[in-house]
């Protein structure tokens, strides 16, 4: 494979997240270009390829991996497929970008990390909150001492449920809203505070709105106690109507900052008739809405994908790795166990390494 020029990228998947990846690379084309896309669903990959001008289309990702010029592959497939896809990509000698959460079990996390290490390829964990401009600014200020000793970091993400049906199926997703959205907040608090030791995890969760669709949680509150004395609070929901809500709060003995991912970049709008698109997860554009502009840039997706491409070229060091993804998995398992046992879980939590998080909360 080449070690100069644009990194050649293949995308596995063709739905919502794959579209985000394709858009992100197009927004920042200097370091990478998507040359192939794969989906087993007839017509889906071809549709995405046509929209973005991607030259090669596959229905079997293993065939795509035989393309000698592809250097990096992004995985946007369902969670239960992440581990085997990562191992196959690594065996083909290509670098891996795996969407969150990393996998379904700790056993899978270890296999993915070890497999990529043995093959000499990067395993990069796609956590866009490490690249979100507002959140990066908050961390920059905290690192400069703006808030003194930080004692509480909060991250909240809420909407009315995922795009694809597989999320509702816990055998394919591994859990509910905490698995889907809480992985962001867990990773964010851990990263924001400088990756300190994790002492304990407590979670309260339930299925309040979507019991007809899923055995997973659709609303969860999780508290993470860190060794440096700070607390991370992660609040997630699939039960909030009206579109995406994503925000952080940082409290220190010497100051505080708040960041709402959408409200600082939205146009308060009223429409009797509706229009094409307002914001992610908004089901309607009639009445009052808050349409955003440069949405993916404000999430951090283009910056994230450019960073991963530069890591392949050795120009940057990965900000989010398979090891980060494993830490998130460890907290997810402890959180579901906490909800199941109705108590605080001390870390490290000695969970069955073959169990999915959801299995520690309720019987399937």
N, C-alpha and C positions, 0 to 999 in steps of 0.2 A: 504494500500500500504506500501511497505517497506520504511524504512528511512535510510537504509544503502546499501552499495554495488552499483553496476552500476545502473544508472537511465534507466528504460525501456522506449523506445521511439517508438512512432508510427508516420509515415509520411503520410500526406494527399497529394496526387499528385504523378505523376510518370514520369514527363518530365524533362526538363533541370534543374530547381531549385531543384526538388526532388532528382535528381542524385547528385547534389552538396551537399545536406544535407547528403545523404547516404555516400558519399565519405568522407565528413568532419568527421563524427562520426567514420568511419573506420580508418582515419589517427590519431585520438586521442581517442583510445578505453578505456582508463583507467577509465573514469567517466560515460560513457553511452554506450548503445548498442541499435541498432534498431531491434525491435522484430516484427514489423508489418508495412505493407505499404498498402495504399488504393487508388484506382482509379476507376471511373465509366466506363472508357474505357476498353472494354474487351481485356485482354492479356497484357496491359501495366504494371500493378502492378506486374503481375507474371514475366514478363521479368526483371523488376528492381530487384525483390526479388531473382530471380535466379542468377543474376549477382553479388549481394552483399551477398548472403547467408542469406537473411532475411526469417525467418521461417514461417510467417503468411501473407496471402494475402486476401484482402477484396475488394469488389466493392461498398460497402456502408459504408461510414465512421462512421455512427451511430452504425453499428454492431461492428466495430473496437473499438469504445468507450466503449463497454460492456466488453472488456477484462480487468479483474481486475488488472493484473500486470502492465499495461501501466500507466506510471506516467506523461509523458510529450508528447505532440503532436505538431508537426511542421506543419504549413499550407503553402503549396506551390501552392495552387489553385488560380484561377483568382480572381482579386480584389473584384468583386461584391459578392463573396461567403465568404469573410473573416469574416464579422460580424456574420452571423448566425452560421458559423462553430465555431467561438470563443465562442459564447453563449452555444452551444451544448457541446463543450469540457469542459467548466467551469462547466456546470450542471452535467457532469459526474465525477467531482472532480479531473480533470487532469489539469496540468499546460500547458500554451499555449505559443508557439513561433510562431508569425505571421510575415510572410514575408512582406516586404515593397511593396507599401504604406499600411498604417494600414487598410484603408477601403475606402469607396467612399464618405462619407459625415460626417459632424461634429456630426450629430445625431447618426450615427452608432458608431463613436468613443466613445461618451459618454456611449452608451449602452454596448459596449465591456468593457470599463474600469469599469463601475459600476457592470456589470455582474460578472466579475472575482473577484472584491473586495468582493461582497456579498457571493461568493462561497469559498472565502479564498484561491484562487489559483493565481499564478503569471501570468501576461500578459507581455510577453517579446517581444520587437520589434526587428526584425532581421535586424539590420543595421551594416553590416560588416565593414564599414569604421572606426568604433570605435575600431576595432581590427586589422586593416591593419598595419603590422609592420613599414613600412616607415612613415605612417601618425602618428602612435603612437610616433615615434621618433621625428617628427616635433613638436608635442604637448609637449612632454617632454622638448625639448629645449626651447620652448616658455614659458612654465610654470616656467622654471629656470631663465627666464629673458634674454635669449640669444639675443632677437631681440628688447628689450625694450618694449615700448608700441606698441602693434600690432594694425595697423589701417586698414589693408586690408587682407582678406583671400579669396582665389579663389579656386574653385573646378570645374573641367571640366570632363565630361564623354561623349564620342561620339563613335558611330558606325553606321552601315547602317540599323539598325532596329532589332526588337525583334525576338526571336525564334518562338514563338507560335502565331497563327493567332488571338487569342482573344485580344491581345494587340492593334490591329488595330481597334477594335470595341469599340468605346467610351462608349457604354452602358454597357460594361463589365469591361472596364479599368478605366473609369472616366476621362480620359484625354489622352494626347499624350506623347511626349518625356519628358516633364517636370514632368508629373505624374510618369512616369516609371523611369527616370534617375535623375531628379532634386530632388526627395525626398532624394537621397543620399547627394547631395551637400548642401541642406538646413539643413539636420540633422548634417552634418559635420561641417559647419560654426558655427552653434548654439552650438554644443558640444565643438569645438576647442576653442571658446571664453569664455567658462565657463557658457553657458546657460543664457546669459543676456536678458534683456527686448528687444523685437523687436518693433521698432518705425515705420518703413514703409517698403513697398515692391513695387518694380517697375519691370515690365517685358515687353519685346518685343518678340513676337512669331509669327510664321507663318507656313504654310504647303507648303514647297518649292519643295519637292522631291517626296513625297508619296501621293499626293492628290487623286490618283486612288485607294488607299487602305484605307485611313482613313480621318475622319473629325477632327482628333486631330492634335496638333502641332507636327512638326518633327524637328524643330530647335528653341531653346529658349534661351534668355539671361535674367537673373533675378538678380536684385540688392536688397540686404536686408540691411537696416540701423538699427544698434543696439544701445541700450541706452548707452552703454559705449563709443560711438564715433566711433566704428569700422564699417566697411562695409564688407558684404559677397557678393561675385560675383559667380554666378552659371551659367555655360554655358553647355548646353546639345544639342545633336543632334542625330537624326536617319538618317542623310544624309551623314555621313562620310564613305567613302569606305575604304577597306583595313584592317578591323579588329578594335578591341577595342582600344580606347585611353582614359586614365584615369590619371589625374595629379592634383597636388595642388601647390599653390604658397602662401607664407606667407610673408607679408611685415610689418616691424616695424620701428620705428624711429632709432633703433640701429642695424638693420640687416635684412637679408632676407634668405629664404630657398625655394628650389624647390624640388619636388618629382614627378617623373614620374613612375607610378606603374609598367609599363612593360619594359621600356628601360634600367633600371638598372639590369634587370634580363632576358635579351633576348640575343639570339645568332643571329647576323646579318647573314642571310643565303640566298644563291641563288641556285635555283634548276630548271633545265629544265624539270624535270619529276614530281615534286611534292611529297608529303609524307602525312602521315595520319592526322596530326594536328599541327597547329602552335600556335594559340592563340584564345581566345574567339572571335566570330563574324568574323573571317577571312574567306572569302568565298573560297579562293584558296591558295594552297601552292606552286604554280609554280611561277617562277621569284623570286624577292626579298621578303623575309618575315622575321619576327622577332619572331621566336618561343621562348616560355618561358619554364622554368622548375619550378617545385614546384608551379604551378600557383595558386592553391586554398590556399596554405599556404601564399603566398604573398598577396592575397586578404583579408585574415583573417578569412575565413570560419571555419576551424577546431578550431581555438582559440575561435571563437564566440560560437560554439556549445558546446565546453567543458565548457565555462563560464556559459552558460545557465543550463547545467546539474549540475554544482556546486552550482548554485543558488537554484535549487530544493532541494539540500541537505543542504542548509543553510550555505554553506562554503563561498559564495560570495554574494554581493549585485548587483542586475541587473544594468548593465551599460546603457541599452536601454529599456525603459518601454513603456507601452501604452500611458502614458502622453507625452513622447517624440514623439511618432507617431502622437498624436493629435496636437502638436505644428506644426509639419511638414504639417499636413492637413490644419491648419489655414493659413500657409504661401502659400501653393499651391492654396487655394481658393483666397487669396488676389492677387497672381500673375496672375491667369487667369482673375480676375476682372480688374486688372491693364491693361492687354493687351486689354481687351474688351472696357474699358473706356478711354484708351490711357492717363492714368495719374498715378501718384504715389498714392498708397493706404495707408492711415494712419492706424496703428494698435492700439488697436484690431479692426479688420474688422467685422462689424456686418452683416455677410452674412446669407442668408436663410439657416438654418441648415440642410435642406433636399436636397439642391442642390449639384450636383456633380461639381467639378472644371470646367470641360469643358463647363458647362451650363452658366458660368459667362463670357465666352469669345465669344461664338457664339451660335446661335440657332441651335438645332439639327433637 
